[in-house]
Amino acid sequence: MSLIPATILTGFLGSGKTTLLKRVLAEAHGQKIAVIENEFGEENIDSDILVSDTNEQIIQMSNGCVCCTIREDLRTTLKDLAEKKRKGELDFERVVIETTGVADPGPVAQTFFMDDEIAETYLLDSILTLVDAKHAVQQLNDRQEARRQIGFADQIFISKSDLVSTDELDALMHRIKHMNPRAPQKAVHFGDVAIKEVFDLRGFNLNAKLDIDPDFLKDDDHLHHDHDHAHGEHCDHPSHAHDHATHGHHHHHDDDVKSFVFKSNRPFDPAKLEDFLGAIVNIYGPRMLRYKGVLFMKGTERKVIFQGVHQLMGSDLGPAWAQAETRMSKMVFIGIDLPKDILLQGLEQSLV
């Protein structure tokens, strides 16, 4: 049996996860999707698309999708679903896990790597994060869960953008880009998203076939300055006023979730790099949300694709370097108050 792709749908309370999910489930795409909901979600998706309400943990929907609620832990639910699929009691092709609005997606993602049985049954495809444009500034300022949800994202959908001005939306997208430069952002209206933007994104795939976008770390001016901008064009909007009072000239997005990029044209020494990354992950793993890169390694003619979540790190051989291609390593780290200087220095010292 081929691996069952799984998508984690996250986002702060009221960001539109359920609206997006309803849309995906109701669309005539012919896919059979199993939805796992944390049962204290803000709104149940069953209001108008379920066949019948039963006492069963798993409910069949009118379009052949199934919905179940986590009453135990996620691992039990995933194993239960896989078992029912094997026995022919349930028919589904993929799984979507809708987290509660205040959930940290990290432990949910780790479930797919920590348990052998689950790792052999499911493939974690991506983490999708919804952001409520109207309330995001306040949520990001006040709630670490909201910042972590952005740090983990492979794709970010911004809802309710029609409720804010263009300048406010630009400022929010700029701030999110600082926190997570590797996740594309898209404003969506009432969950109106094409299915291809939700599934099979391969955000977590370490497969050699993975077409890593060589520009996924495009030179973006935003990434290269530190976080104490002078007052820029986005700084005059009212919700930032209190920040200026407390931070002097710090821009409003001096968030604890930040990203930075490492690039080098010199190859890495594989042993040195492994030692360094092992040590870093050991110490800072819980604060490292996502990290990813394409590496130029001594001793191989192929790119090395590398990524991790918290303490879980993996690498795989990617395609061969093309004849005319400039060989270089590009890495992005997204985490909570990571010691940028230590990381950059250690990576530098791991080069040949």
Secondary structure, 3 states (H helix, E strand, C coil): CCCEEEEEEEECCCCCHHHHHHHHHHCCCCCCEEEEEECCCCCCHHHCCECCCCCCCEEEECCCCEEEEECCCHHHHHHHHHHHHHCCCCCCCEEEEECCCCCCHHHHHHHHHHCHHHHCCEEEEEEEEEEECCCHHHHHHHCHHHHHHHHHCCEEEEECHHHCCHHHHHHHHHHHHHHCCCCCEEECCCCCCCHHHCCCCCCCCCCCCCCCCCCCCCCCHHHHCCCCCCCCHHHHCHHHHHHHHHHCCCCCCCCCEEEEEEEECCCECHHHHHHHHHHHHHHHHHHEEEEEEEECECCCCEEEEEEEECCEEEEEEEEECCCCCCCCEEEEEEEECCCHHHHHHHHHHCEC
